[in-house]
Amino acid sequence: MKKEVLLMVGPTTVPERVLQAMNRKSISHRSKEYCDMHQRIREGLKKIFRTQNEVFILTSSGTGAMEAALQNCFSVGDEVVVPVLGTFSEQFASMAEAHKLKVIRVEVDLGEAADVDKVMEHVTENTKGLFVVHNESSTGVTNDLKAFGKALEGSDTLLITDSVSGAGGLEIRMDEWNIDIVLSSSQKALMAPAGLAFISLSDKAWKATESSNLPKFYFDLNKSRKFQEINQTPNTPAVYNMFAVEEALNIIFEEGLDNVYKRHMENSQQVIEGIRKLGYDIFPKDDKYASRTLTAVYAPGKAKDIVKGLAEQGIIVNAGLPPIADDVFRVGTMGYVYKEDIDAFLEALSKIN
Ligand SMILES: Cc1ncc(COP(=O)(O)O)c(C=O)c1O
């Protein structure tokens, strides 16, 4: 059988070394061996988020960490502003409404990034939180988090970011960029199976937990905080996924985080230039905010056939998401992806008309 090339937007390829790390005996999540590993992983994640704040490990997909952010830092009726630029930023807005927050959506044209000035027009002294997705995986657009952090400097509003498809592939600097909550998950640029999510809170966000009145139990972060002191979690964590994440972090730090970012830049650039040579274009309206962990390729009316045609040649990419599912397909360059994988993708694409 021909070897498949996975260029998915998550879950992504799990490197052989990471798979091997899971091929081992089980350990108790209350054992010293577990606690030592927990400590190493939390330290590693702090480097990925570039923060001095603690990073908490949740057994859930990324959406669980989004719920944790809401449930712990907000109260019924709190006003939050959400620039909506695609499926995942919309999901956060809907989730906040489900938790009875008052959501002000700032609609952004699909394919555009959130404009800081336009969004800030909606942020007032009543705004408890501004939620900005780092990398909108449905449209392949990256927001300028640094600019949002700067715009909110000195204000009481919390800046929350979903970096599910960013962290580990795109630069993020939680402390320097003044971000109050960063969350992510294991199955994208962090090269591990789905099942773990990560969340970090600034002092300002911890302060907000003191007055939050939303119901919380599984994702009660103050409970997690107590257990983190002994390098444990309140409930049974996905221990095998922890084995995986530890090894994936080892691989990332061996390559060097800056080199990893550079590889993501180069890979996505090769995709962008390659698809343009073949007569396609990217969906984002401007290269300057085109995602560097995935490329949304604009192929009006042909996207689904292309995904199928690539799969027949052993190249696995992802379909687009509504409402652009017929016109866009997505090529993941996050995590364990190298030039030869992109060469194979472009060659296969060139054979499809
Ligand atoms: C930007 C973004 N946010 C949130 C999610 C949801 O994450 P999960 O599927 O791990 O719950 C995804 C998943 O693709 C995503 O890309």
The ligand as an SDF file (V2000), in Angstrom:
LIG
                    3D

 16 16  0  0  0  0  0  0  0  0999 V2000
   -9.3860   27.2020   16.4190 C   0  0  0  0  0  0  0  0  0  0  0  0
  -10.0890   26.0380   17.0260 C   0  0  0  0  0  0  0  0  0  0  0  0
  -10.7200   26.1930   18.1830 N   0  0  0  0  0  0  0  0  0  0  0  0
  -11.3520   25.1860   18.7960 C   0  0  0  0  0  0  0  0  0  0  0  0
  -11.3850   23.9390   18.2390 C   0  0  0  0  0  0  0  0  0  0  0  0
  -12.1170   22.8520   18.9300 C   0  0  0  0  0  0  0  0  0  0  0  0
  -11.1850   21.9880   19.4500 O   0  0  0  0  0  0  0  0  0  0  0  0
  -11.5520   20.4730   19.8150 P   0  0  0  0  0  0  0  0  0  0  0  0
  -12.0800   19.8440   18.5820 O   0  0  0  0  0  0  0  0  0  0  0  0
  -10.2270   19.9320   20.2800 O   0  0  0  0  0  0  0  0  0  0  0  0
  -12.5540   20.5140   20.8970 O   0  0  0  0  0  0  0  0  0  0  0  0
  -10.7440   23.7200   17.0100 C   0  0  0  0  0  0  0  0  0  0  0  0
  -10.7770   22.3930   16.3790 C   0  0  0  0  0  0  0  0  0  0  0  0
  -10.4640   22.2020   15.2290 O   0  0  0  0  0  0  0  0  0  0  0  0
  -10.0800   24.7860   16.3950 C   0  0  0  0  0  0  0  0  0  0  0  0
   -9.4460   24.6270   15.2360 O   0  0  0  0  0  0  0  0  0  0  0  0
  1  2  1  0
  2  3  1  0
  2 15  2  0
  3  4  2  0
  4  5  1  0
  5  6  1  0
  5 12  2  0
  6  7  1  0
  7  8  1  0
  8  9  2  0
  8 10  1  0
  8 11  1  0
 12 13  1  0
 12 15  1  0
 13 14  2  0
 15 16  1  0
M  END
$$$$
